[in-house]
Amino acid sequence: MNIRESELPGIGYKFEIITKNQDKLVIVIHDDGRREIYHFDSDDHDEVLSTATFDDSEARQIAGILGGMAYKPKALETVDFAFDDLIIEWYQVEPGAPVVNKTIGEIDIRNNYGVTVIAIKKKKTKKTHNPGPDTVIEAGDTLVISGERNQLKQLVNNLLSNRGKE
C-alpha cells in the first residue's frame, strides 16, 4: 500500500492511498474534526466514484470497525466446526499475481493445491460466475475458494497475491 500525506493549509490534512489492488482512496481530515473519504475508479484515478463525510465520533467508530476491534467473526468458527477442516474464503486477485490471465485448468488449482474454485465475481461485471477449467482469472476478480486452511494459504501466497513482487 502506498500512502502520500500532505498538509492543506487552513483546511487540515490529506492522505492519498493506493492499495495493492490499485484502489485509490483520499481521506481529508479537517481542522474542525470532520473526515471525508473519496473513492476513485481503479481504472481512472481522476474519476471519483463515491464520497462520504463523517464527524469525529463516526470516524472513530469506523476506525474501530476497520481495525477489527468491533467484530470477531463467529460464522467462521461455526463453519470450521461444521465442516471440520474445510474453509470457504473470498479473495480478490491482486494485480501482478502469477495467476492473472491464466485459466483455472491451466493452473490446475484442484490437483496442485487441493482447492476448489466455487465461484468468481468478475471485476468488470456484476455477475457471479460459475467457473469451468477454461475460465480466465483476471486482476481484481474475487474468487470464492474452498479447501483446508493451509491449502488456501498456500494458494493465496503462491498464485493470488503479488507478495514478494513489490
Secondary structure, DSSP 8 states (H G I E B T S, - for coil): -EEEEEEETTTEEEEEEE-TT--EEEEEEETTS-EEEEEEETTEEEEEEEEEEE-HHHHHHHHHHHTTSS---SHHHHHHHHTTTEEEEEEE--TT-TTTTEEHHHHTHHHHHS-EEEEEE-TTSS-EE---TT-EE-TT-EEEEEEEHHHHHHHIIIIIS-TT--
